[in-house]
Amino acid sequence: MDVFYEMGKLPPDAAVVDTVRTGTRRLEEKLRGLDVDALAISDYNKRYLREKLRSLRGSLQLNSHLLSWVLYQTGKPAAQTVLLDYGGGSGTLSLLARAIGFGTVVYNDIYEVSGADARTVGQAIGLEADAYVVGDTNDVVAAFKSRGLTCDAVVSYDVIEHVYDIEKFFREIAQLAQRRLTLVLGSGANDANPKIRRDLERQHLVVELKDREPVEGQKDRDTLRSYLSLRRELIGEHAKKIGSTGSASILDVLAARTRGMAGEDITRAVEHLKATGELPAAPRHRTNTCDPRNGNWAEHLMTADYLRGLLGREGFEGEIVPGFWPSSTNPAKEAAVLGLNSAISLLGPRGLPLAPFYVVMATHPGR
Ligand SMILES: C[S@@+](CC[C@H](N)C(=O)[O-])C[C@H]1O[C@@H](n2cnc3c(N)ncnc32)[C@H](O)[C@@H]1O
């Protein structure tokens, strides 16, 4: 099996493909020798890394796919490219970027625990990034400024569907475009794929309506409470604090209407209701919801049209393109993978309904 998706669409540049293939093989060897249990990292990232090692081929195929398109789109040699791995989690994309030979690799995550863990993993296998920036987009922009760095490309996987304010995200990421800036942002929350959409909508209803039991290696940043009941509690507390006389039933309606809001947006809605008697408009999507404390979306379903609109508004040119299915050792599944990937490659953006993930592939000309 290759380090790239079988029948997936590769950049039309053999040198780029070779560079990424060599780096991926190098990382694969290192990862196969990695003892996750011996690492001084959180249980949360141990669980994440173990999952990635269990399906190492698929995980490498995904990361090599994204980074080959990064290299092709930037049009620069890897050694001269400054790369930001946004929302890097346990840090495997940064590891691969380093193994491929990217000149500067900046890892980021909003979760402090992951920032520290990713550095530990990088050190353990001799592929440490140049910087580990913990924080949101504005912190990343500030970190590039303070280091005098100019970014060439932003890569991420399974991050944009969690970012609370996606419009602010694109606005702030565009500030990195001091020169040509490439975005390659993959997400498994593929709204165009009917099965994925159905499954995720079901998942939204579970987190919105049900309290959950902790699992081993649980992330302490996210709540296990039903999002609806937590919002109702936050609303009740704030209403009491500001002396609101709203009835319990109107506060119930407000809890339903604030689905997809977090933190101050919720308290502001309580204050607005008190001041004007007005409720916020009903949520635009029928199930999308987020953690009311930290704004982490539960797999935010966004349409390709919506994402295209955000790109255009911030001066990016690009497309929402389909991703590919990982290889399988099961012959029947592998036959299906080959068929689907061939069809996706042929169809281009129209292949999104067949794809397991989508990729925001865009370029800003720079200011
Ligand atoms: C599903 S994980 C994916 C991690 C990693 N990219 C991977 O593919 O393994 C989502 C990551 O995005 C991070 N994240 C969520 N919102 C963020 C934000 N606004 N800024 C930076 N990171 C964020 C989370 O902390 C988490 O590590």
Ligand as a Chemical Component Dictionary entry (heavy atoms), coordinates in Angstrom:
data_LIG
# 
_chem_comp.id                   LIG 
_chem_comp.type                 NON-POLYMER 
_chem_comp.pdbx_formal_charge   0 
_chem_comp.three_letter_code    LIG 
# 
loop_
_chem_comp_atom.comp_id 
_chem_comp_atom.atom_id 
_chem_comp_atom.alt_atom_id 
_chem_comp_atom.type_symbol 
_chem_comp_atom.charge 
_chem_comp_atom.model_Cartn_x 
_chem_comp_atom.model_Cartn_y 
_chem_comp_atom.model_Cartn_z 
_chem_comp_atom.pdbx_ordinal 
LIG C1  C1  C 0  -10.724 16.873 16.538 1  
LIG S1  S1  S 1  -9.285  17.626 17.141 2  
LIG C2  C2  C 0  -8.166  17.443 15.769 3  
LIG C3  C3  C 0  -6.726  17.485 16.177 4  
LIG C4  C4  C 0  -5.695  17.304 15.063 5  
LIG N1  N1  N 0  -5.799  18.339 14.057 6  
LIG C5  C5  C 0  -5.808  15.944 14.442 7  
LIG O1  O1  O 0  -6.182  15.845 13.256 8  
LIG O2  O2  O -1 -5.535  14.986 15.124 9  
LIG C6  C6  C 0  -9.706  19.351 17.094 10 
LIG C7  C7  C 0  -8.622  20.213 17.665 11 
LIG O3  O3  O 0  -8.919  21.590 17.425 12 
LIG C8  C8  C 0  -8.582  22.331 18.584 13 
LIG N2  N2  N 0  -9.344  23.592 18.519 14 
LIG C9  C9  C 0  -10.689 23.769 18.614 15 
LIG N3  N3  N 0  -10.990 25.072 18.502 16 
LIG C10 C10 C 0  -9.823  25.731 18.300 17 
LIG C11 C11 C 0  -9.492  27.097 18.098 18 
LIG N4  N4  N 0  -10.417 28.061 18.082 19 
LIG N5  N5  N 0  -8.196  27.414 17.945 20 
LIG C12 C12 C 0  -7.231  26.459 17.952 21 
LIG N6  N6  N 0  -7.495  25.147 18.146 22 
LIG C13 C13 C 0  -8.773  24.788 18.313 23 
LIG C14 C14 C 0  -8.963  21.409 19.709 24 
LIG O4  O4  O 0  -8.364  21.749 20.928 25 
LIG C15 C15 C 0  -8.496  20.067 19.172 26 
LIG O5  O5  O 0  -7.164  19.769 19.498 27 
# 
loop_
_chem_comp_bond.comp_id 
_chem_comp_bond.atom_id_1 
_chem_comp_bond.atom_id_2 
_chem_comp_bond.value_order 
_chem_comp_bond.pdbx_ordinal 
LIG C1  S1  SING 1  
LIG S1  C2  SING 2  
LIG S1  C6  SING 3  
LIG C2  C3  SING 4  
LIG C3  C4  SING 5  
LIG C4  N1  SING 6  
LIG C4  C5  SING 7  
LIG C5  O1  DOUB 8  
LIG C5  O2  SING 9  
LIG C6  C7  SING 10 
LIG C7  O3  SING 11 
LIG C7  C15 SING 12 
LIG O3  C8  SING 13 
LIG C8  N2  SING 14 
LIG C8  C14 SING 15 
LIG N2  C9  SING 16 
LIG N2  C13 SING 17 
LIG C9  N3  DOUB 18 
LIG N3  C10 SING 19 
LIG C10 C11 SING 20 
LIG C10 C13 DOUB 21 
LIG C11 N4  SING 22 
LIG C11 N5  DOUB 23 
LIG N5  C12 SING 24 
LIG C12 N6  DOUB 25 
LIG N6  C13 SING 26 
LIG C14 O4  SING 27 
LIG C14 C15 SING 28 
LIG C15 O5  SING 29 
# 
